[in-house]
């Protein structure tokens, strides 16, 4: 139903522009007098003469025939963009859709969005945010309104952390990438079907948490941590639970925010002496964060990290400069079904294959040596026979 009905001009055959405007004004005044007597809740627009003077709008004469409940049913099914356009028509519609009021003015007789349609933007924001894993707290604490709705979309395109505190609010799943080498990713629980990716969060003292902090159970965290249902830890975190691996790790691992080439802070995070993590926002999916570099990847705890989907697990084929034997993983990537798995052999099988290949190479070399010895013997015998023939001829 189109609520924005264009104003129809009176049928006038031959009049000047000024007379036409006079006629329109008189028609509007007549309608105003009629509507004022019948209904007090009339749509308004600003008069050109006085800013404070409000007069009814002729375009709303059909809308006045609808009762408030019907209007609410129609408006709540409009898309946010249509509501935005709808609110720019006149002052009354602005108050219907996008006005906000303080507690002191909430008892006022003037119509506002909160008084006319109290659940309008609450429902719309819920539909937008229900599958998102991160929205800043300063947005979540605001009353639900058109401004809050569109500002959250704008914020989802931000590709950097505002403060270190915002980084410390995040909960990540962490994994090694294929480029890190077989030793690391073969131990990573992210590559095991029956386990969960490793958990990490950043502390204010520049250290890391390997398990969810106890503060996660507080009321504030429960209210503003949208991904709390996806924060899980693995059965075996080899970077913590494997003594052999722990013995080769630095005694302390610290992080810090670093500036980009343009001096922008919050786009990179440095961990010890390793390559800097590049910060990006998952704008097109769940509004979470991704921190990644050549060897590792962090991603906000979400359904995609728990299910180890393509979004979290995708890696390009690794490239190594060394001549060391590195097994090639088998990557199953089915875009149609969304299935993405990385399969690789166990270490014992790999080393058995390596030993077999080396033995085959040695046998081939021995065979080549034997062939060369036989060829040399044959050639020497032929030379001796030729020399004997020459002596006989002489």
Buried (B, 14 or more C-beta within 10 A) or exposed (E): EEBEEEEEEEEEEEEEEEEEEEBBEEBBEEBBEEBEEEEEEBBBBBEEEEEEEBBBBBBBBEBBEBEEEEBBEEBBEBEBEBBBEBBEBBBBBBBBBBBBBEEEEEEEEEBBBBBBBEEBBBEBBEEBBEEBBBBBBEBBEBEBBBEBBBBBEEBBEBEBBEEBEBBBBBBBBBBBBBBBBBEBBBBBBBBBEEBBBBBBBBEEEBEBBBEBEEEBEEEEBEEBBBBBEBBBBBEBBBBBEEEEBEEEEEEEEEBEBEEBEEEEBBBBBBBEEEEBBBBBBBBEBBBBBBBBBEBBBBBBBBBBBBEBBBBBBEBEEBEEEEEEEBBEBEBEEEEEEEEBBBEBBEEEEBEEEEEEEEEEEEEEEEEEEEEEEEEEEEEEEEEEEEEEEEEEEE
